[in-house]
Amino acid sequence: MQIRRYKHFASVVGLVLGLLCAVEAAKVNKHKPWIETTYHGIVTENDDKVLLDPPLIALDKDAPLRYAESFEVTFTKEGEICGFRIHGQNVPFEAVVLDKSTGEGVIRAKDKLDCELQKEHTFTIQAYDCGEGPDGANMKKSHKATVHIQVNDINEYSPVFKEKSYKATVIEGKKYDSILKVEAVDADCSFQFSQICSYEIVTPDVPFTVDKDGFIKNTEKLNYSKERMYKLTVTAYDCGKNRASEDVLVKINIKPTCKPGWQGFNKRIEYEPGTGSLALFPSMHLETCEEPITSIQANIELETNHIGKGCDRDTYSEKSLHKLCGASAGTVELLPAPSSSANWTVGLPTDNGHDSDQVFEFNGTQAIKVPEGVVSTSLKEPFTVSVWMRHGPGAREKETILCNSDKTEMNRHHYSLYVHNCHLILLLRQDPAETENYKPAEFHWKLDQVCDKEWHHYVLNVEFPSVALFVDGATFEPFLVTEDYPLHSSKIDMQLTIGACWQGGNARMSQFFRGNLAGLMIRSGKLENKKVIDCLYTCKEGLDVQLPEEVASAVKVAFNPNQSLLTVEGDDIEAFDKVMQHISYLNSRQFPTPGIRHLRVSTTVKCFNEETCILIPEAAGYVMVLQPEEPKISLSGIDHFARGAAEFESPEGVTLFPELRIVSTITREVEAETEPEATEGAEDDPTVQETVVSEEIMHNLDTCEVTALGDELDGEHETLEVDQAQVQQRGLEMTSSNLGLVLTGVNTMANYEQVLHLIRYKNWHTEALFDRKFKLFCSELNGRYISNDFKVEVSVIHTANPMDHANNAMVQPNFINPVHHASVDLSGHNLVNAHQASVVPSAATIVIVVCVSFLVFMIILGVFRIRSAHQRTMRDTEGGKENEMDWDDSALTITVNPMETYEDQHSSEEEEEEEEESEEGEEEDDITSAESESSEDEEAGEPEDQQGASRQQQLEWDDSTLTY
């Protein structure tokens, strides 16, 4: 029985071994899987399932295999497909095997697809089988097949309009085929969903319609008086019936019947100083109402005749302007601004030169005499006369501008410039000569400018016998020249007058001028060149234009000399508009004259049909030049100092302004920053103020004047001096008088500061001099902006013994003197007797004596009070505690210490003396070191004595009436 069991087990084992051997012998993977060569698929965006044509199936010819595993028999079909592999970069798909035995698989998207990003995808795919055995050895791969997948769109986006809003302008009474076009777009990728199929006007009851292409037109004629503007709401639909996400607003303006003229013209144009050029017509265009135009001409005129002398120019003195323009030296100004050094124009009416040029008015009864020495009596040829003049139609009498005639006895005119019947006439009588021949004597010019009531600049270059006249930079030849004999020789002095002619024989003025004059100059010995003449006349404001390159050849532009008139010509309306839009106003002054400049544009056009040609009305406006920020010129430095007498008497003298600083600032208002909650009611709150900000600026100066306060300078023993070479090196001029010193010339603040540092005061008679005061001020633009008055006081330090000081200068330093010389009046220029000053003691000495006496008195008083207090304490001790605790205070009497009243009075006297001492110390500034030490000891000791006295006064009273 047991043997039989062993035989059965052996047979089963043999069968299994045989099967294993058979399987092992047959386990060979011979064939590759097979798939189609090309696949086409469709997938809908936002979905992952791909529909392939043909379906994805891989086939394998290998027979099915069976093999045992872990004592179990497993049957596995031959040629199973284990997977698919996709080849390509960033392929958003994956292939999955559904059935290994059949090789069926699918392709699906890894993530949601977006058709708008990519409509098609192409990649390759490959199948592979499971190989041989459980470890998949000898795995076979199929060939690579190409897969094309198209992403189908869904209507996920709505139409969106290209513009946020649309606007158009139409003329009333017309029906338009198209007024404007609205356009929307759809972001969907497919043709069906991305196309806009229709537009619709949502606003009801409007006379407009829109077609499928977005063109809007009116359905009836529009009336400006009925409606000036229509607001339409338009929407759009795509072919999938999706409506626009947001409707669009369309504004249609109705214009009245077309009127030709300039459109977009702003009548008020504000110009802020220092901003450069400002476009005058940035949005202007010419409306021709569709009339065919052959040519256009426009004249743009800027009226500046009321500003200064015809336009805005620098308001420096005429002499400074000549120098700035490059004129050589030797120019004499006959109508200067009134000042201490040139006061002959004081009586003439003037505008004071604050905002614009300084001009003088002559009303037919006024004239001035030029002092002797200002101009030489006989002009040396060649010479130049220049003047600004405004003159209207006058009477038939002669009106004299400038005249040099006999001062006494006779009425001969040696030379003169006058106006007669709108003629400008120069009279020039020659000096006596050996030959008594006729010579040219009167030169006549007939000029419209003489009587047009406008400012004009006249320059006469005289080089006998020829005379050249320049009016506003243009040359004019005389139309008439008359001759006369030279004058007879005489020894009569001559008188130069302005505004009339002096009649020496009658001792009165005649031939008065009626009009305005400014900048009358004479230069002897040299002619003015054309460059300087043009510079003097050139305005600092005017019109300007920068032609665009694309229209430079199509339009012609021309200016008048002072750029107040601009002419534009062309035939292309579009190019003409561009040129007009580039016309600008420019004012190059740092501080221009504020006010209105009227602006006019006059236009003429030519048409193909002259009968129906349009007329362009004149366009008028104005430029408002705003008030510039006024600079505040500040002078600062040491305003009080003392020097030894030897320094005043030395050749170098004493420097008046060693640490002078010149600073100019402007003040601007800036709105203060506040919290957002606070700004809501700030507009209605009158307490809200603006923050003032000060800003330092740089500009030129034209005058600085140093004057002596009190008595005038005595040229015999004192003077103000400055190195003339240093002044000229910095381009300045200096004049001096007994009043002080004046620096002139347009130059930087730094150069003026450097020259002022060099001014020195010298005095050769300092024995009786204690102090000297001076005042300095500077100005810009001929007095338009003036600095503060900077006053300097210089004190003279005298030694105790003038003889010792003279013999031995090294005994005592100049700034440390033991003795003071005081005078009654310390203001202005103090001169007293030297002997008397040496006898009278100084205030400091008196103070020292009083203080020492008071100190001795306080010591004695203190000893006395200490002794009295000690005795009173002993009596109180002997009286016992009963007397101390039980007293009758009904008869208590408090008496005032008479010494306390004395001390109060004495202390008040001491304070008054100390105040006098401090005031004298501020003016003299000559306290010695010894006095300083004694005063410090006094101040340290006085508080202790006063405190001890006050404590004793609190403890003492009169107890004589007390009952025990």
Buried (B, 14 or more C-beta within 10 A) or exposed (E): EEEEEEEEEEEEEEEEEEBEEEBEEEBEBEBBBBBBEEBEBBBBBEBBEBBBEEEBBBBBEBEEBBBEEEEEEEEBBBBBBBBBBBEEEEBBBBBEBEEBEBBBBBBEBEEEBBBBEEBEBEBBBBBBBBBBBEEEEEBBEBEBBEBBBEBBBBBBBBBBBEEEEBEBEBBBEEEBEEBBBBBBBBEBBBEEBBBBBBBBBEBEEBBBEBEEEBBBBBEEEBEBEEEEEBEBBBBBBBBBEBEBEEBBBBBBEBBEEBEBBBBBBEEEBEBBBBEEBBBBBBEBBBBBEEBEBEEBBBBBBBBBBBBBBBBBBBBBBBBBBBBBBEBEEBBBBBBBBBBEBBEBBEEBEBBEBEBBBBBBBBEBEBBBBBEEEBBEEEBEBBBBBBBBBBBEEBEEBBBBBBBBBBBEEBEBBBBBBBBBBBBBBBBBBBEEEEEEEEBBBBBBBBBEBBBBEBBBBBBBBBEEBEBBBBBBBEEBEBEEBEEBBBBEEEEEEBBBBBBBBBBBEEEEBBBBBBBBBBBBBBBBEBBBBBEBBBBBBBBBBBBBBEBBEEBEEBBEBEBEBBBBBBBBBBBBBEBBBBBBBBBBBBBBBBBBBBBEBBBBBBBEBEBEEEEEBBEBEEBEBBBBBEEBBEBBBBBEBBEBBBBBBBBBBEEEBBBBBEEBEBBBBBEEEEEEEEEEEEEEEEEEEEEBEEEEEEEEEEBBBBBBBBBBBEEEBBEEEBBBBBEEEBBEEBEBBBBBBEBBBBBBBBBBBEBBBBBBBBBBBBBEEBBBBBBBBBBBBBBBBBBBBEBEEBBBBBBBBBBBBEEEBEEEEEEBEBEEBBBBBBBEEBEEBBBBEEEEBBEEEBBBBBBBEBBEEBBEEBEEBBEEBEEEEEEEEEEEEEEEEEEEEEEEEEEEEEEEBEBEEEBEEBEEEBEEBBEEBEEBBEBBBBBBEEBEEBBEEBEEBBEEBEEBBEEBBEEBEEEEEBEE
